[in-house]
Amino acid sequence: MATKKPVSDYSESSIRVLKGLEPVKQRPGMYTRTENPLHIIQEVIDNAADEALGGNCNTIIVTQNADGSVTVEDDGRGIPVGLHPEEGVPTVEIVFTRLHAGGKFDKGKGGAYAFSGGLHGVGVSVTNALSKRLEITVWRKEPNGTGLHHLVFEHGDVVEPLSSVVAPRDAKKSGTRVTVWPDAKYFDSAAISQTELQRLLRSKAVLLPGVSVTLNNAKSGESQTWQYKDGLRGYLTEALAQASDGETLIPLFEGEQFAGPDAEGFAEGEGASWVVAWTEQGAIVRESYVNLIPTPNGGTHESGLRDGLYGAVKNFVEMHSLLPKGVKLLPEDVFARASFVLSAKVLDPQFQGQIKERLNSRDAVRLVSSFSKPALELWLNHHVDYGKKLAELVIKQAQSRLRSAQKVEKKKSSGVAVLPGKLTDCESTDTERTELFLVEGDSAGGSAKMGRDKEFQAILPLRGKVLNSWETDKDRLFANNEIHDISVAIGVDPHTPNDTPDLSGLRYGKICILSDADVDGSHIQVLLLTLFFRHFPALIAKGHICIARPPLYRVDAPARGKKPIQKLYALDDGELVAIEDKLRKDGLKEGAWSISRFKGLGEMNAEQLWETTMNPDTRRLLPVALGGFGLHEAAARFNMLMGKGEAAARRAWIEEHGNEAEADI
């Protein structure tokens, strides 16, 4: 008699390979926002905008149709329709059905787009995957007239193959029209936010001076057109007028600069356009873009603008001896009352997450800073009266910040314990800025001390592994030297979730766990997280605990095309594979790059540790929170993992979930 196959049998047939657009349909949230269909429509709009960015399109028209579909039409070159040389199917079909297919990957080698954004990094195929129906009409200029081509998809599959006819010889039309019927089952709401759509289209018009962008609503009969001949300046002036009654302190500071063919360290065409206004009161307006893609969470290009403005104003203030005694200017003093619109062009942008809300490219800090600082310095020295007005504003901000910090210091000055001798403290006492790094090992502590910004970053090196404090009584905690030093350094006493602890003595706004990117480092992280969860829960609840993420690998890539020699860092094996794939796409042969693995933080020099892990502009800091767990559920999980009498429960849990982990052995 045949035995019945267990339901949980794990065999070759258990492995499912998702093909074509299936991964998007299975996990749409990995590829786009799913609150409403705006983001899949934005992908189509971005394709039209990329044509305009390349100077091949003058008009973009978006129409909200009565049946709920949306049409995007441009007068660009039209998506290529001939057979793809490698795939043997119409190119337009590949663009809409294959992830990671498009004209934006062949950069620096005569590709269709030198600078482009794209919303998801996987092309307009995401739009097709999440739509009930999608129709494409392409007009392409051909020797004997204009080719008119039509293609229709339903649920991502071709239902009407590409058909082509030739229009009369005198027809000169070219462009692309895409109509999308989003599939409501993939979204929380089928309704597209009218306000967000209008803001998106207006920003495209702002960033593409001279290009006409129109929104038509078939239901209401309303139509709006945006066209800005003066680009960023007109946009910021209008936005400030709507957001605030405060007049600008000085005339708008605007400029743009892009790298030439001989620029050292940057690709030709990389750079930025910006316009900045300082106001004494009222709302602040800040918008930034990378290759026309909105970056609402900012990123390294905004950090570069902040550094450039700060450097220029600081030099001006020092040159004219305007700074009162005892006052030190900081970047946030200059940036506090600054409104800006920033549009950066980056050849190979790296974003945080698939929907690209924050730029992570480290080179963008230097790119924008090195272009904006000299321009503002020159402007201030040509307009000294306005420069002094600006200096007066930023000095007021600095004095206000100092007064605020002094008030806090008075409250916590009594009864301060003697700080541990191995703590290397920072100069600032403003908990809005200060950071304490709990660093694994003395050698890493040495690199961190040399690499840190001593103004606001403190270092506390830890020797060996911290005590597992899950079952340690609060009264016995200080018998352990490491825990004693941590508690005294942060200025908060141990407490329980039911206590109302006094956090007025907290000395650092961020307490960052900095350990090696290996198994031992992860163990130290867990021991410290156990300490904070068990004995300092208010610090986790209020978002003061973070985990620093040092890289595991460094990849040294030789110069290629427009790209100079690069040092690229990967947090883990997955990022290493992604970097290698990118290098292959850039035309580098296998083995042209070298890979080194950091065995520990001690192997990094101070400059590397600063650039990858400690610099607020370029690091990737992970805030610690309970996530979807409730307090009791989190406590139960910690007890199972860290309790001395929980070996059997731990073993059962590991047997159930062990296959989900990648062991670094």
Buried (B, 14 or more C-beta within 10 A) or exposed (E): EEEEEEEEEEEEEEEEEEEBBBBBBEEBEBBBBBEBBBBBBBBBBBBBBBBBBBEBBBBBBBBBBEEBBBBBBBBBBBBBBEEBEEEEBBBBBBBBBBBEBBBBBBBBEEEBBBBBBBBBBBBBBBBBBBBBBBBBBBBBEBEEBBBBBBBBBBBBEBEEEBEBEEBEEEBEEBBBBBBBBBBBEBBEEEEBEBEBBEEBBBBBBBBBBEBBBBBBBBEEEEEEEBBBEEBBBBBBBBBBEEBBEBEBBBEBBBBBBBBEEEBEEBBBBBBBBBBBBBBEEBEBBBBBBBBBBBBEBBBBBBBBBBBBBBBBBBBBBEEBEBBEEEBEBBBBBBBBBBBBBBBBBBBBBBBBEBBBBBBBBBBBBBBBBBBBBBBBBEBBBEBEEBBBBBBEBBBBBBBEBBEEBEEBEEEBEEEEEEBBEBBBBBEBBBBEBBBBBBBBBEBBBBBBBBBBBBEBBBBBBBEEBBBBBBEBEBEEBBEBEBBBBBBBBBBBBBBEEEEEBEBEBBBBBBBBBBBBBBEBBBBBBBBBBBBBBBBBBBBBEEEBBBBBBBBBBBBEBEEBBBBBEBEBBBBBEEBBEEBBEBBEEBEBEEEBBEEEEBEBBBBBEBEBBBBBBBBBBBBBBEEBEEEEEEEEEBBBEBBBBBBEEBEEBEEEBEEEEEEEEEEEE
